[in-house]
Amino acid sequence: MRKRLVMHDTKLSDIVLADPTTVTVLNRFGITLGVGDMTVKRMADDRGLDAEFFATILNTYIHEDYFPERILATFDAATIVNYLSQTNGYYEQFQLPNIERHFQLLIGKSDPQNSNLGLMLKFFHEVKQELLARIDDDRHRWFPAILAREQGTQPADDSIEDKINDLLSMFVIHLKGDYDHNLALAVLMAVVSLKKDITQNNRIRNRILRLLSQTLHS
Amino acid sequence: MSSRTHIAILMHDTLAAQGLKSIVENQFAATVHVVETEEQLMAQPADWADFIVTDAAHFVSQLPYFLPRQARTIVVAAHQAAPAPAGVTVINPHDDLDSLLTQLGRCLRTDAAAQATATPALSQRETEVLRLIASGKINKEIAGELHISLNTVLTHRKNITSKLDIKSVSGLTFYAMMNGLV
């Protein structure tokens, strides 16, 4: 099914069928599978969400080249901070443990002589620690400062995104030796999903929230 | 990933630029960047895009920029427009879609074929530089140790990153470990 721009009258089922990874975004708004024939507007109204924000977030997630800076800049900082907090929670509770679990299974089911996988897991642990440190800083310093309209800048940083790309290259280009192909694919898909999410998250952080936080205390 | 072809589009007609972007991304393994102004295009590093697609007006107004890049410039212009310099590919927006795709494919295939024949293996010097990166040396130290200039180190690093598609220092370090270089 072709990915189209999400509008207020778009059915959630059509969005998920066109791109099943959007379930991860819906989860952050408290929406789970079994969406019936609910539209974006109706679901937003039912859950007290801003329908325009909900649709915009879905669009920026689905369409890599769609980033309506002017529209996003019109939402208040608390709405954006709340969404990014939910996103951080999703990384901590689901995406990072999911990758790690599949990685451990992959190593357990692959040739014990294949040290490459162990090294790639170590590299993943480094990425994970960096991401968790950023989440901790968001939670305890940057986000509270924005909500309190205090000075609390955050430099633009794409190193996590770069490292996730590097991990993908290691899998796709440089993986050697004997390994369980199904589990390698499972790890790869989980990392691809995290990469897509981090890319969207970084665009919102670097191009919207940083500017908003500077404006709030200027 | 850096192995994809990168195409920059600079056109006055936003609808045409976005339409072209959509066609190219749907049909070819390419990443397309639409830039809005000549200044934006020129602010990018020299090797940022493998191809630049532009219209006749931009091409003519920035000849000093486009001429040195004519082998990788594609001008979108109707045939009645002034003839382009030899070596510049011109596509006619009034052609049918199949014909446009064939012309674009011919340009892009030429570049992809050239890339495919290049070996992804690191040269001996690049391997030495990678080993030193992985052992924690900074560029200045690498230059001193190998008796080469800082610029040469930067060139080697760029080539390593491009060949391996690994950008971060820790990614390169783990790659070196995976391949027994450290």
Boltz contact constraints between the chains, C-beta under 6 A:
constraints:
  - contact:
      token1: [A, 116]
      token2: [B, 178]
      max_distance: 6.0
  - contact:
      token1: [A, 119]
      token2: [B, 174]
      max_distance: 6.0
  - contact:
      token1: [A, 119]
      token2: [B, 177]
      max_distance: 6.0
  - contact:
      token1: [A, 119]
      token2: [B, 178]
      max_distance: 6.0
  - contact:
      token1: [A, 123]
      token2: [B, 174]
      max_distance: 6.0
  - contact:
      token1: [A, 126]
      token2: [B, 170]
      max_distance: 6.0
  - contact:
      token1: [A, 162]
      token2: [B, 167]
      max_distance: 6.0
  - contact:
      token1: [A, 162]
      token2: [B, 168]
      max_distance: 6.0
  - contact:
      token1: [A, 163]
      token2: [B, 168]
      max_distance: 6.0
  - contact:
      token1: [A, 166]
      token2: [B, 166]
      max_distance: 6.0
  - contact:
      token1: [A, 166]
      token2: [B, 167]
      max_distance: 6.0
  - contact:
      token1: [A, 166]
      token2: [B, 168]
      max_distance: 6.0
  - contact:
      token1: [A, 166]
      token2: [B, 171]
      max_distance: 6.0
  - contact:
      token1: [A, 169]
      token2: [B, 165]
      max_distance: 6.0
  - contact:
      token1: [A, 169]
      token2: [B, 166]
      max_distance: 6.0
  - contact:
      token1: [A, 173]
      token2: [B, 165]
      max_distance: 6.0
